[in-house]
Amino acid sequence: MNHNILVEYADMREEIKDLRRRISKLERQIDKIVEEGSVIDTVNGGAGGIQHFKVEGFPVPEYQNKLNLLKMRRVLLIQKESKLLELTSQAEEYIGEIDKSELRIMFRFYYMDNFTWSKVAMQMNYMFPKRRIAYTEDNCRMRHNRFLEEN
């Protein structure tokens, strides 16, 4: 198993976040259509285009299109979440195979907990307060990069 699984895991998590945002936006649009009810428009026509007609109705095609799109996105979200569960177990397995405990902890913070490197360093300093040299954002990132280059 290679480290690409970690990248794929992080990417999939972001993709799911984006899909949830899109679903939420679509739900708000559908709610707005329902709340506004019918739409009214004025058109010109008849007698050489000088008469004005008021047309009122519910935008059924737009409403149905948005409902269908919402259903498709919800199904896609379920599929992506299922795939993410598989990737989660693969990523945890990969991290679990790392020999050094210290690196495993850093990788879990960074990939599984989605911490920034500064937060990883802060958590590492909290976990190992008696370490002679404090963890920094840069040294955590560099140790991560070195490990990936070597393996």
RALIN-V190724 format. One line per field, one symbol per residue. ss: DSSP state (h for helix, s for strand, l for the rest). burial: b if it has 16 or more other C-alpha atoms within 10 Angstrom, else e. A space follows every 50 residues. Layout:
ss=???
burial=???
//
This chain:
ss=lllhhhhhhhhhhhhhhhhhhhhhhhhhhhhhhhhhllssssssslhhhl sssssssllhhhhhhhhhhhhhhhhhhhhhhhhhhhhhhhhhhhhhllll hhhhhhhhhhhhllllhhhhhhhhhhhlllllllllhhhhhhhhhhhhhh l
burial=eeeebbeebbebbeebeebeeebeebeeebeebeeeeeeeeeeeeeeeee eeeeeeeeeeeebeebbeebeebeeebeebbeebeebbebbbebbbeeee eebbbbbbbbbbeebebbebbbbbbeeeeeeeeebbeeebbeebeeeeee e
//
